[in-house]
């Protein structure tokens, strides 16, 4: 199997660190305004990866996080304040809703599902390692990653400093913080302040009370569950910088082991009404709303008809077509007449999936096979891809 590796920007033969086991980490949700179609596209894309790896005979150890707390003031903490509920309650309700929506889509639950708020000790452990190794510095109870200590910082995104600053600003990185040696230095631990609003929590640490940095959380949660080096790390393409770039520098700085990740995989963005579907734009299409009108199989068919690396525009008429297509397939497959297993079709299935998970080509193969009467292959292949039959 060949996978596109964002680090080297080409397809590479997939060879795991351990012969029969694959470790996978995927960046999870910040639990509010969920579950939108962008979430479903990313997490079902990695659902397909997990299913196919298992089909190939690998054991998959899969970890995913919930960013229920971080160093930002403008996401879950602000939304909880607006709704006049504790941030923990908002996180709990939203996470439960996300898991329910994904269960309806027949998503495989990760082996390890981790809350940032329950991983504080791991975060502190790795921050201490960064300090000891000279990659971080402490100022007034906050701790920062010194990116100038990492000569390879930027190797994933390959951005100029000017572009890094532009993107970091859009992510509400604290670029104007006078305590930083470099504006792009990563906040690993944000110290509590005497005038901190009541709705913002603090956690105890040897640096003093504060909160973990968003980027540091994922380094800590991935390494504490999967080891200091992992096979595959995934997430949306918008996380490539600053989030994943920071993870590499943090993780490799803490352990001294390179590479932190063998294969970086990124899913494309979904657009709606001409703009990227996002919480900040308010142009979300929710899975729960779509499931009131369409089947889970139709949603899976729509999403997999787009390659996971593709950015695309959601149009409901495309979902209407997916519903009709899958209904015809299901009717064909439900016929009592049997068909022999076709080894050529299974080789074609493997060829498509081995080519960086080419699901559009795979779905077309299944559709054509069903229409030609190869019903056993069509049904079994759909089941392998997580369709409900």
VOGU-3710 file (C-alpha; in Angstrom, 3 decimals, decimal comma):
1> xxxxxxxxxx> 0,000/0,000/0,000  1,195/3,499/-0,875  0,087/6,539/1,128  0,618/10,206/0,405  2,974/11,572/3,048  2,560/15,325/3,564  6,075/15,513/5,006  7,765/14,499/1,745  4,829/15,522/-0,488  4,601/12,287/-2,414
11> xxxxxxxxxx> 3,199/8,778/-2,168  5,361/6,334/-0,272  5,239/2,610/0,319  3,702/2,098/3,745  5,997/0,194/6,088  4,995/0,289/9,775  7,496/0,507/12,617  6,341/-2,906/13,827  5,637/-5,602/11,275  2,068/-6,490/12,263
21> xxxxxxxxxx> 0,880/-3,422/14,203  0,021/0,098/13,040  -0,168/3,078/15,393  -2,463/5,909/14,320  -3,246/9,258/15,929  -5,908/11,610/14,571  -6,556/15,088/15,945  -10,070/15,185/17,374  -12,797/17,708/18,010  -13,047/20,804/20,124
31> xxxxxxxxxx> -16,427/19,876/21,592  -18,906/22,513/20,546  -20,889/23,167/17,331  -20,729/19,524/16,354  -21,002/17,285/14,369  -20,606/19,013/11,011  -19,906/17,439/7,633  -16,235/18,456/7,774  -15,859/16,402/10,939  -17,525/13,433/9,247
41> xxxxxxxxxx> -15,297/13,694/6,163  -12,097/13,652/8,215  -13,048/10,959/10,709  -14,704/8,658/8,165  -11,651/9,010/5,914  -9,546/7,591/8,732  -12,288/5,067/9,458  -11,696/3,744/5,934  -7,957/3,648/6,605  -8,462/1,647/9,810
51> xxxxxxxxxx> -10,827/-0,781/8,117  -8,490/-1,332/5,187  -5,436/-1,811/7,385  -7,373/-4,467/9,294  -8,422/-6,051/5,992  -4,711/-6,288/5,134  -4,131/-8,121/8,420  -2,683/-5,383/10,614  -3,592/-4,764/14,223  -4,418/-1,051/14,541
61> xxxxxxxxxx> -3,918/0,932/17,728  -5,833/4,152/17,135  -5,830/7,186/19,417  -7,903/10,334/19,102  -8,284/13,306/21,410  -10,982/15,683/22,573  -9,706/19,237/23,055  -11,998/20,055/25,952  -9,476/22,520/27,400  -6,493/24,424/26,007
71> xxxxxxxxxx> -4,693/27,765/26,171  -7,253/29,600/23,980  -9,911/31,945/25,313  -12,088/32,163/22,204  -13,328/28,663/21,537  -14,981/26,272/24,013  -14,480/28,584/27,017  -16,085/31,513/25,238  -18,960/29,363/23,958  -19,595/27,958/27,442
81> xxxxxxxxxx> -19,688/31,477/28,845  -22,137/32,572/26,144  -24,407/29,640/26,988  -23,954/30,233/30,733  -22,909/26,652/31,418  -19,652/25,209/32,804  -17,078/24,327/30,144  -16,999/20,734/31,408  -20,742/20,395/30,864  -20,546/21,800/27,337
91> xxxxxxxxxx> -17,667/19,441/26,560  -19,504/16,437/27,994  -22,754/17,102/26,114  -21,006/17,919/22,835  -18,696/14,915/22,984  -21,637/12,618/23,648  -23,449/14,139/20,652  -20,399/13,705/18,432  -20,017/10,044/19,376  -23,724/9,448/18,792
101> xxxxxxxxxx> -23,598/11,065/15,339  -20,501/9,090/14,376  -22,038/5,851/15,656  -24,972/6,437/13,291  -22,395/6,701/10,488  -20,896/3,346/11,537  -17,587/4,880/12,605  -15,116/2,605/14,399  -14,397/3,967/17,871  -10,665/4,628/18,467
111> xxxxxxxxxx> -8,769/2,286/20,759  -7,917/5,258/22,981  -10,284/8,228/23,187  -8,620/10,903/25,284  -9,737/14,130/26,914  -7,150/16,874/27,193  -8,441/17,765/30,654  -7,645/14,232/31,827  -4,145/14,263/30,302  -2,614/17,121/32,282
121> xxxxxxxxxx> 0,008/14,913/33,931  1,240/13,693/30,544  1,448/17,258/29,273  3,496/18,340/32,300  5,781/15,307/31,938  6,720/16,154/28,344  7,060/19,887/29,048  9,603/19,033/31,755  11,515/16,941/29,218  11,581/19,875/26,789
131> xxxxxxxxxx> 12,884/22,169/29,519  15,547/19,657/30,520  16,639/19,231/26,896  16,951/22,985/26,356  14,109/23,288/23,854  11,785/25,289/26,119  11,971/28,210/28,535  9,842/29,404/31,427  8,688/32,991/32,004  6,345/34,050/34,822
141> xxxxxxxxxx> 4,863/30,571/35,164  4,271/30,087/31,436  6,413/27,761/29,349  7,267/28,247/25,668  8,876/26,127/22,973  11,942/27,864/21,569  11,556/27,186/17,849  14,977/28,671/17,095  16,499/25,669/18,882  15,031/23,424/16,203
151> xxxxxxxxxx> 16,923/23,926/12,950  14,325/21,885/11,078  11,282/23,815/12,315  8,992/24,274/9,330  9,968/21,037/7,580  6,334/19,899/7,342  4,689/23,117/6,137  7,699/24,603/4,277  6,323/28,102/4,835  8,179/31,383/4,971
161> xxxxxxxxxx> 8,206/33,146/8,339  5,905/35,803/6,893  3,335/33,169/5,905  3,709/31,422/9,263  2,909/34,676/11,055  -0,123/35,257/8,841  -1,585/31,801/9,488  -0,684/31,833/13,186  -2,594/35,083/13,593  -5,705/33,444/12,146
171> xxxxxxxxxx> -5,336/30,690/14,752  -5,217/33,204/17,619  -1,631/32,333/18,483  -0,396/34,884/21,043  2,046/36,545/18,637  2,222/39,824/20,592  3,243/38,154/23,845  6,265/40,171/25,103  7,541/37,187/27,104  8,300/35,201/23,953
181> xxxxxxxxxx> 11,779/35,203/22,458  10,251/34,673/19,013  6,658/35,596/18,141  6,181/32,092/16,733  7,380/30,315/19,868  4,722/27,805/20,910  2,863/28,157/24,212  3,282/24,856/26,032  1,764/25,998/29,331  -0,203/29,217/29,879
191> xxxxxxxxxx> 0,043/30,569/33,403  -3,067/31,686/35,262  -3,256/35,405/36,039  -4,611/37,195/39,123  -7,348/38,842/37,038  -8,309/35,646/35,181  -12,101/35,453/34,575  -13,963/32,938/36,723  -15,112/30,812/33,787  -11,489/29,987/32,832
201> xxxxxxxxxx> -10,109/26,973/34,720  -6,591/26,384/35,999  -4,668/23,211/36,703  -1,832/22,656/39,174  1,702/22,136/37,906  5,300/22,592/39,031  5,340/25,782/36,941  2,324/27,110/38,821  -1,384/27,068/38,036  -2,327/27,328/34,393
211> xxxxxxxxxx> -3,580/25,549/31,299  -1,943/23,250/28,731  -1,163/24,546/25,253  -3,304/23,150/22,454  -0,329/21,903/20,443  1,380/20,337/23,463  -1,749/18,380/24,345  -1,654/16,333/21,151  2,060/15,583/21,488  1,496/14,352/25,026
221> xxxxxxxxxx> -1,639/12,332/24,307  -0,208/10,637/21,221  3,104/9,683/22,833  1,574/8,593/26,131  -0,682/6,092/24,371  1,161/5,109/21,184  4,838/5,581/22,005  7,501/8,130/21,172  7,343/7,346/17,456  4,134/6,559/15,612
231> xxxxxxxxxx> 3,289/5,309/12,147  0,520/7,620/10,972  -0,710/10,985/12,204  -3,795/12,463/10,612  -6,083/15,455/10,637  -7,529/18,176/8,447  -5,201/20,026/6,075  -5,827/23,264/7,988  -3,971/21,739/10,978  -0,728/21,296/9,060
241> xxxxxxxxxx> 0,478/24,654/10,384  0,756/25,634/13,155  -0,593/22,577/14,943  1,211/19,662/13,337  4,393/21,631/12,779  4,453/22,377/16,506  3,770/18,742/17,381  6,843/17,610/15,467  9,144/20,126/17,173  7,708/19,401/20,623
251> xxxxxxxxxx> 7,759/15,627/20,331  11,174/15,310/18,743  12,597/17,889/21,147  11,251/15,983/24,149  12,403/12,507/23,080  15,321/13,111/20,750  13,804/10,534/18,405  13,200/11,315/14,726  10,892/11,100/13,005  8,083/11,563/15,518
261> xxxxxxxxxx> 5,678/10,475/12,763  6,486/8,258/9,771  3,517/9,259/7,603  1,521/12,495/7,829  -1,950/12,277/6,257  -4,235/15,270/5,770  -7,828/15,448/4,602  -9,141/18,200/2,360  -11,572/20,941/3,333  -15,289/20,963/2,611
271> xxxxxxxxxx> -16,732/24,210/1,296  -20,322/25,339/1,563  -21,817/28,319/-0,243  -18,406/29,313/-1,510  -16,555/29,310/1,804  -14,732/26,711/3,872  -17,162/25,047/6,248  -16,085/26,226/9,698  -17,335/27,264/13,102  -16,000/30,770/12,654
281> xxxxxxxxxx> -17,918/31,222/9,376  -21,111/29,789/10,848  -21,812/27,871/7,620  -22,007/24,421/9,161  -24,011/21,539/7,741  -24,742/19,206/10,635  -24,707/15,444/10,328  -27,719/15,103/12,623  -29,774/17,308/10,294  -28,732/15,360/7,203
291> xxxxxxxxxx> -29,561/12,048/8,865  -33,157/13,184/9,291  -33,484/13,146/5,503  -30,788/10,786/4,235  -29,390/7,387/5,196  -25,976/6,862/6,741  -25,048/4,823/3,667  -25,820/7,783/1,401  -23,590/10,022/3,516  -20,745/7,519/3,433
301> xxxxxxxxxx> -21,175/7,144/-0,342  -21,077/10,914/-0,841  -17,985/11,384/1,329  -16,069/8,451/-0,176  -16,899/9,579/-3,715  -14,383/12,342/-2,946  -10,767/11,364/-2,331  -9,721/12,113/1,230  -7,119/14,663/0,062  -9,637/16,513/-2,106
311> xxxxxxxxxx> -11,189/19,818/-1,071  -14,711/20,092/-2,412  -17,985/21,986/-2,281  -20,982/20,373/-0,591  -24,148/20,510/-2,663  -27,253/18,745/-1,477  -28,133/17,558/-4,969  -24,962/15,459/-4,854  -26,261/13,824/-1,684  -29,617/13,209/-3,388
321> xxxxxxxxxx> -27,721/11,414/-6,159  -25,739/9,391/-3,605  -28,979/8,291/-1,927  -30,427/7,154/-5,243  -27,226/5,373/-6,272  -26,937/3,444/-3,051  -30,632/2,547/-3,053  -30,218/0,976/-6,511  -27,138/-0,901/-5,326  -28,880/-2,173/-2,212
331> xxxxxxxxxx> -31,814/-3,397/-4,309  -29,477/-5,281/-6,636  -27,529/-6,803/-3,761  -30,723/-7,923/-2,005  -31,574/-10,223/-4,893  -31,516/-13,894/-3,977  -29,471/-15,010/-6,957  -25,916/-15,878/-6,032  -22,692/-15,052/-7,814  -19,260/-16,572/-7,533
341> xxxxxxxxxx> -16,489/-14,637/-5,829  -14,429/-12,845/-8,459  -10,683/-12,852/-7,728  -10,010/-10,314/-10,476  -12,427/-7,845/-8,879  -10,768/-8,283/-5,481  -7,383/-7,583/-7,056  -8,835/-4,434/-8,633  -10,273/-3,496/-5,230  -6,845/-3,911/-3,644
351> xxxxxxxxxx> -5,127/-1,963/-6,427  -7,434/1,007/-5,923  -7,229/1,019/-2,149  -3,470/0,427/-2,165  -3,122/3,566/-4,264  -3,487/6,041/-1,396  -7,030/4,879/-0,538  -8,599/5,723/-3,898  -12,186/5,430/-2,679  -13,794/7,144/-5,718
361> xxxxxxxxxx> -12,274/4,485/-7,976  -13,245/1,756/-5,503  -16,890/2,861/-5,354  -17,079/2,945/-9,151  -15,647/-0,574/-9,267  -18,275/-1,801/-6,785  -21,113/-0,073/-8,634  -20,100/-1,520/-12,001  -19,635/-4,971/-10,502  -23,124/-4,955/-8,987
371> xxxxxxxxxx> -24,677/-3,832/-12,259  -22,915/-6,700/-14,041  -24,187/-9,253/-11,526  -21,115/-9,689/-9,313  -23,298/-9,288/-6,253  -21,234/-11,222/-3,732  -18,195/-9,053/-4,411  -20,240/-5,849/-4,344  -21,904/-6,665/-1,036  -18,738/-7,866/0,681
381> xxxxxxxxx> -16,663/-4,938/-0,580  -19,239/-2,441/0,676  -19,215/-4,135/4,061  -15,425/-3,955/4,160  -15,769/-0,176/3,645  -18,214/0,143/6,533  -21,516/0,371/4,691  -24,489/-1,036/6,552  -26,120/-3,938/4,680
//
